[in-house]
Amino acid sequence: MTDSSVPGLLQELTSRDRHDPHDGLVRLIVRSRARESCEYCLAPALGQFHLDHIIPGKCWKQYTEGKLVPLLPSLGRRGPDHLDNYALSCAFCNSRKQDRVSLRLWGRRIRLFDPRLDSWSEHFMFANRYLHLVGKTPVGQATEQALGFNHAELDGPLGVRHQLIVTGHYPPPWAVREM
């Protein structure tokens, strides 16, 4: 494949209505778009990563009908199995998010962070020399709690993040520059 064929291949791929999350090219595009990091906690893509359905397939009909409170349908999102509905997710974030799209906080439903629509630095910040991820907005706070960013079990996200910081693999350099 030549460099000149990449834009054409990408255009052809994105024009499809459906993408197989197990397809190597689909995974490569999602991973590249995510800049080699979990799109939720920014963990580096060093191990096994998942393609998260931002809006789960079982919720798609409600979502497109505007009945998935508090989410409003995005005009650009073309289907539950489309590149625009996939996010690169580490095992921790993916196992905690599951089919969630919102969390009840302060007596109301707050939607979770959407990597296709939201800016990470708008909703989150680093604390304690990058060890903790803190939600700055209601969306960030709901996502922080729902995905358990700062759970302290030894083999949990906080322990792993500490190890990544010590070994120089966290946070991603681009995230520090954008903060």
Secondary structure, 3 states (H helix, E strand, C coil): CCCCHHHHHHHHHHHCCCCCCCCHHHHHHHHHHCCCECCCCCCECCCCEEEEECCCHHHHHHHHCCCCCCCCCCCCCCCCCCHHHEEEEEHHHHHHHCCCCEEEECCEEEECCCCCCCCHHHHEEEECCCCEEEECCHHHHHHHHHHCCCCCCCCCHHHHHHHHHHCCCCCCHHHHHHC
